[in-house]
Amino acid sequence: MIIKTSDGRELPVEMYKIKIIQNVRLIPVEERLKAIEVAGYNTFSLRSRDIFIDLLTDSGTNAMSDNQLGASMLYDDAYAGSESFYKLAAAVEEILGFKYVLPTHQGRASEHLISKVFVTEGSVVPTNYHFTTTKAHIELAGGKVLEIYGDEALNTQSKYLFKGNMDLQKLKDVISKYGRNKIAFVRMEATTNLIGGQPFSLENLRKVSKACSENDILFVMDGSLICENAYLIKMREKGYENKSVAEIVKEIVSLVDLFYMSARKNSSVKGSIIATNKHDLYEKIKPWLPVYEGFLTYGGMSTKEVEAMAVGVREMVDINVASSTIEQVKYFVESLETKGIPVITPPGGLACHLDAKRFLPHIPQNQYPAGALTAALYIISGVRSMERGTISMDRDKDGKELFADLEIARLAIPRRVYTVSHIEYIVDRLLWLYRHRDLIKGLKFVDEPPILRFFFGKLQALDNWGRKLCDAFKKEFGSNW
Ligand SMILES: Cc1ncc(COP(=O)(O)O)c(C=O)c1O
């Protein structure tokens, strides 16, 4: 919750008490340099024990509530017909309004099944912006992603409040160019992850939904961050100020045919669901669930997690849960912006996004500025972030580098895990890094996997810049930090 302080500041105060903790350690800068070198300058390959503050992702890293943990002890481990599943199905129907639910082990598994069933060779999937795993599954099924975002979407210094909107004219053009038979489905992502966690408005969603139904095109929503999007609608869209997050979520989902979400995000458990009210869609996907995931009533999730998810789905529409990340992100972004550090604005859901093109203008895209920035931040702070730029794009079929629209170092805020003092520490270290940005140079691949290379790729620092950065840091702070 935002509390106004007596000197006029806005403080995002944590609306929870911490009952269970995990100790973390901050290893000295020399050890951090060694760790990132062993990791091939790829933050995915760091060991958790070497990380002080882990902002790699909010997927599966959120804190559960006491009620979720308690519920998880009531699991029914039946292979088929588990009572745990029926509790989840009841929660999904109550909160999201869907009659049919298919659990899967995580978001990308839902994407796999949806792509397998609906994407055909040569088909296209228009979207407000792709996500890495979504794109991989659509392409593996023979389809192609078409990004049809609006004019402001890629402006990293924008004031536009709904950069996740789909461009209606471009959608109409795509429909007339490809025709409904070539369009596998239209996909809308709630708070577009890769362009800064930016929301869509309900006004836009309603129009996209209308265009789909008028043309008999399947409309799919990736609702992994639906509650954050709903909260941002409440804060930003005229007419929704007095609606609850739960009411807005209901209105969003009423506009789509097929819904999936990674439960690792909004509902703080390890799992995912596909949900719909259309019996024919459900029947098309259902046979594949036991083939790839597990029986219909657990779908690859542990029944403990299914129980916790039933509680998490109800809790995710609580305003203190839906707003927890957003308010911390806003504080984080605004603290950096006022100090002149290049961040993506306006603040959205999910994360604070550093604009690496502006942070490191001297590094060309073929030397991966966003990757270099994530490695540099780790060296000087022990903070782990994620590259969301050209490394996160795979090469095309001919091996040509595909440059990302944006070069982002993403600092994701897991729900209810870190406090404002953690954010203050990172802001301070980023200020130092920005002052020393000229020491950071590019990266080159020494081991490059053919798909989703950002996960396992190994890189090298050009001109051994990691050592120079480490030395400059030690000179100022000594070797213990
Ligand atoms: C928008 C979006 N869709 C899908 C996924 C994939 O979900 P999962 O990590 O559960 O596989 C993510 C995960 O980060 C995501 O942000």
The ligand as a Tripos MOL2 file, in Angstrom:
@<TRIPOS>MOLECULE
LIG
   16    16     1     0     0
SMALL
NO_CHARGES

@<TRIPOS>ATOM
      1 C1          3.8510  -13.6060  -20.2040 C.3       1 LIG1
      2 C2          4.4000  -14.9410  -19.8880 C.ar      1 LIG1
      3 N1          3.8860  -16.0290  -20.4770 N.ar      1 LIG1
      4 C3          4.3680  -17.2480  -20.2160 C.ar      1 LIG1
      5 C4          5.3970  -17.4600  -19.3350 C.ar      1 LIG1
      6 C5          5.9150  -18.8460  -19.0870 C.3       1 LIG1
      7 O1          5.5220  -19.2750  -17.8450 O.3       1 LIG1
      8 P1          6.3740  -20.3390  -17.0050 P.3       1 LIG1
      9 O2          7.5800  -19.6440  -16.4790 O.co2     1 LIG1
     10 O3          5.4400  -20.7890  -15.9180 O.co2     1 LIG1
     11 O4          6.7040  -21.4500  -17.9540 O.co2     1 LIG1
     12 C6          5.9520  -16.3690  -18.6940 C.ar      1 LIG1
     13 C7          7.0710  -16.5890  -17.7430 C.2       1 LIG1
     14 O5          7.9200  -15.8480  -17.4120 O.2       1 LIG1
     15 C8          5.4510  -15.0710  -18.9820 C.ar      1 LIG1
     16 O6          5.9590  -13.9780  -18.4190 O.3       1 LIG1
@<TRIPOS>BOND
     1     1     2 1
     2     2     3 ar
     3     2    15 ar
     4     3     4 ar
     5     4     5 ar
     6     5     6 1
     7     5    12 ar
     8     6     7 1
     9     7     8 1
    10     8     9 2
    11     8    10 1
    12     8    11 1
    13    12    13 1
    14    12    15 ar
    15    13    14 2
    16    15    16 1
@<TRIPOS>SUBSTRUCTURE
     1 LIG1         1 GROUP 0 **** ****
